[in-house]
Amino acid sequence: MDEVLTLEELTELVTERPGLFLRFSKGPETDGAEASVDYESGLELPGLSATVLDPESWWTRPPQDWLARQVCKYADLGQDGRRAWVLAGRVVAHGPDHEPLVVDAEPVAWLAERVVRQARRRYHEAFEVGRDSTS
């Protein structure tokens, strides 16, 4: 599987190939043998839990800002042998955090750790991280 080395490369990939998702796990081979699980309920989910990479139609900021935010959303899962990878597939449902659950996963590329660091940096520079409606 190819490896995306920069946030700019990820932006190009998502622009050229809409409909991609991001997942943090041990990889496509492991994910093919295991299902995603809702750990609070113990229920097996009908697809792989993933994050949407396409910016929404209402998003008027640069696409790299969207991607930085999406990469950082679950970046804390990138430990214990898990890493970020890009996939294509079909959404069959949504998980307990409203995340898409994807089947027929087609691995596209690994994300280099450098991309996660670049995304974190951009996210903290471009956003008021942690601000919500109660702030």
N, C-alpha and C positions, 0 to 999 in steps of 0.2 A: 504494500500500500504506500502511495506517495506520502510525503510529509509537507505540510504547510509551514513555512519558516517565518513569515511575518504577518502582521495584521493587515498589511496592504495586500498580500497574496490571498488571505482569507476573503477580503473584500472583493477581489477580482473573481475568485471562485464562486462566491454567492451571487454576484452580478451575472456571471456567465451561465450559471446553472441554478435557477430558482428552485425552491422546494427542498432545500437541504436542512438537516438538523444537526445538532451537536449533542454528544453524549460523553459522559465521564464514566469509564468502566475499565475492566482489564482487557477489553478489546472484543472485536467481532467474533472471534473463535469461541471465547468464553460465553459471550452473550447468546450465541446460537444454541448453547446447551442449557442455559439458565433463563428463567423469566424474571422480569422486574417484579418486585414485591412491595406492597404497601406495608411498611414495617409497623405502623401503629395498629392496623387491623389484622395483619398477618395474611391478608389476601394476596393471591397471585394476580398480577395485572395481565390484561390480554395483549400486551405489546411492550416494547422497550420504551422506558421513560426517556424523553429527549427534550431538547430546547429548540425552538424555532430560530433559524438564522435569517430568514427573509425579513427585512424591515416592513412594518405595517404601512398601509397606504397613508395614514395620518402622520407618519414620521417625517418631519421636515428638516431634521438635523442631518449631518453627514452619516452615511451608512456605517462608517467606522465607529461612530459613537454607539449606534445600536449594537453592533457586533461586540464591542468592548463590554457593554452592559450584559449581553447574553452570555458571553464567555465567563464573566465574573459571577453570574447568578449562581452557578454550582461549582465554581472553581475549587471550593473547599473539599469537594469529593475527589480531587486529583491527588490522592495519596494511597498508601498501602497497595502499590502496584497498579492503581487505576490512573488512566490518563485520558485526555480529550481526543475525540475522533469525530470526523464528519461523516454523515451517512445520508442516504436517500431512502425513501420508503413511503409507506401508505399509512396515514393516521386512521386508526380504528376506534379510538376512544380518547378520553382525557383522564389523567390521574387525579389523585386527591388534591394536588397543588395546581390543578388546571393545566398541567403539562401534557403535550401530545404523547400518546402511546402509539408507537410505530411498529408495523409488521413488514415483512418482506424487505428487511434491512439490507441495503447495498452499501458496503463500506466504500468510502471515497478517499479519505486522507486522514492521517494522524495530524494533530496540532502539536507543533514543537512547544516545549515548555517556554521558550522565548516568546511565543505568541501570547501565552497566558500572562506573562510578565508585562508585555506591551499593553495588553488589554487592561490589566490592573492599573497601570500608570495612566492610561488615557481615561479610564473610568473615573479615577480620583481627580484628574485635572478638569474633566468636562462636566461632572455632575456634583450635586450636593448629596453625597452618599449618605444614606440613612435618613434623609429627610422624608417625612410622610405627612399626612393630613393633620396629624396632631402636633407637628413641629411649629 
